[in-house]
Amino acid sequence: MTQSTDTFAAQVTEVTSATATNETATNYDRGYRWLHWSMAVLILLMFLAGFGFADVKTDAEHMTMLIGHSSIGTVLSLLLILRIGKRFIVRSVKPVHPLPVLQQYAAKTVQLGLYACMIFIPISGYLTASMHQLPVKIFSVFNISQGTAGAASEQTFSLLRQAHEYAISLIMLLLVLHICAALYHQFVNKDRVLLSMLGRNKKS
C-alpha cells in the first residue's frame, strides 16, 4: 500500500512539474517550430501545385505535377505523424498564453480542425488516386497506389473526390483564420503569441 501511494504521489508530482513548465515556457521548442514552419511551406507549395494543375497541357506535364503532388503530400504526412506524436503523445512543453475563454475555445477549434483536415486530405487523396488508377509516385521512385478502380463504383469515387476538394477548401479557410488570429495577437493585442512560434518571445 505504501509503495502504491508513493508511486501515485510521484506521478502527481511529475504531472504538476510538467504543467508548471508549460506555464513558465515563453517559446515553442525548436522541434515544434521546425515542424510548424516546414509544414507551412509545404502546404503553401501544395496549394500552388493545385492551381498549377489547371495550366497543364500535356500528359508528361500532368505526370510531373502528380509526382510532385504525391511527393510533397507524403513528406507532409510523415511530418504530421511526428507533430501529432509530439503534441498529443509526448506532450512536449509549449507556452501557455493567458487568453479569454472565448478565444481559447476558438483557437482550439481551429487547431483541431486543421489537424482533422491534414489527416483527411492525404488519406482521401490517396484513395481517390487509387480508385482512378492514377500513380502515387514518391520522388519518381515508389508507386504506392494500389489501383483499386475496379473495386470502387463511380459514385464512390465522385463522393470521395468531392469530400477531398471540400476538405481543401476548409483547410484554406482555417489557415486564413489562423493567420489572421496570429496577426491580431501581434499587432492588436501585442501579446507576442506569434513570436513564441518564432522563438523570440522572451521573458519580460
N, C-alpha and C positions, 0 to 999 in steps of 0.2 A: 504493500500500500504506500509506504514511504517513497519507494523508488518511482511508483507511478505518479505520485504527487510532485516529486522533483522533476520528472520528465515533463509533466504538464506545465509546471512553472517555467521551465526552460523554454518551452515552446511559446508561451505567452510573452516572455522577455524578448525572444527573437522577433516576434511579430511587432511588438512595441518599438523595438530598436529600428526595425525596417521602416515603420511609419514615421518615426522621428526623423530618420534620414531623408525620407521623401519630403517631409515638411521643411527641412533645412536646405535642401538642394536648390541651387539657383539656375543650373543649366541641365539640359539633357546631356547624357554622356556621349562620347564620340560614336559609339555603336548606334544609338538612336539617331543621331544627326546624320551619320553616313547613310543609314538605311532610308531615312526620310528624304534627303535631297537626291540620292541616287534614284529612288523610285519616282520622285517628282520629275526628274529629267527624262526618264524612260517613258513615263506616262505621257509627257508632252510629245515625245517622239512618236508614240503610238497614235496620238490624235492627229499629228501632221501626216503620218503614213495613211491614216484613214481617209483624210482629204485627198491624199495623193492617188488613191485607187481610182478616183473619178477621172484622172487625166491619163490613165493607162490606155495605150492604143494597140499594143501587140501582146501576143501570148508570152513572149520572152520577158517583157516588162512586167506583166502580171505575175509571172512566176517569181521574178526577183522581188517584187513587193511582198508576195506571200512568204517568201523565205525570211525577209527582214521582219515582217509582222510576227511570224512564228518564233523567230529567234529572240526578239525583244520580249515577246509575251512569256516565253519560257524563263528568261532571266528574271523578269518581274515576278513570276510565280515563285521562283526559288527565294528571292528576296522577301516576298510576302510571308513565306513559311518561317524564315528567320525572324521577321518582325513580329509575327504572331507569337512565336515561341518566347521572344524577348519580353514582350509586353504581358502576355496572359499566363505563361508557364513559369518562366524565370522571374518575372515581375521585377525587372531591373529598376533601379532608383530613377525617379523622374520628379521634376519640380511640381509642387502643388501651388497653384495660383489662387489667391483669395478672390473669387468671383461671386456675384449674386447668384442665388439659387437658379433663377430662370436661365441665366447664361450658362451655368454648369450643365443643366439638362439639354440645352440647345447644342452645346459643344459635344456632349456625349452622343447625342442623337446623330449629329453629322459624322462624327468619327466612326461610330458603329455602322452607319450607312455606307461610308467609304470602304470599310473592311468587307462588308457584305458584297458590295459591287466588285471589289478587287478579287474576291473569291469566285463569284458567279460568272464574271465576264470571261476569264480564261477557260473555265470548265465548259461553258456554253459555246464559246468559240471553237474549242477543240471538237466538241460533239457535232457542231454544225459542219465543220470542215470534213469530219469523218463521214457523216451522212451524205455529203455531197461529193465524196470521193476526191476531195482536194488534199494535196500533200501538206503535211505539217512538218516541214523540214527545219531542223535546228542547225543553223550555220552551214547549210548545204551538205551536212554530213549524215544526220539521223532523220529518218522519216518515221515519226511516232504515230501517224494516222493509221487507224485500223480498217478504214474503208468499209464502214457498216451501212452503206447506202441501201443495199438490198434488204436489210432488216428493218428499215425505217420507212414509214409512209411519207408521202409528200406533205401531208398535213402536219405531221410531227416535225418535219424539217422546217416548214414555214413558221410554225409556232415558236420553235426554239430560236430560229434566226431573228424573229421579231422580238423575242424576250432579250436576246443578246443586244440588239440595237437599242431597245428601251433602257437597258442597264447602262449602256454607254452614255445615253442622254442624261440619265440620272446622275452618273458619277461626274459628268461635266458640270451639272448644276450644283452638286455638293461641293465640288472643288472651287467653284466660284464663291459659294458661301464661305468656305474655309479660308480662302484668300482674303475676302472682304473682312472677315472677322479678325484675321491676323493684322491687317492694315488698320482696322478700327482700334485694336488694342495698342498698336504702335503710335498712331498719330492723334487719336482722340483720348483714349484712357491714359495713354503714356505709362502703361504698367509693365512694359517690356516683355510681354508674353512672347512676341516674335523673336526677340533677341535671345531668349533662352534656348531656342532651337538653332540659333546661330552660334551658340557658345560664348556670348558676350554679355550675358546678364549677370553682373557681379553684385555681391552683397553691398548694400549701402552702409 
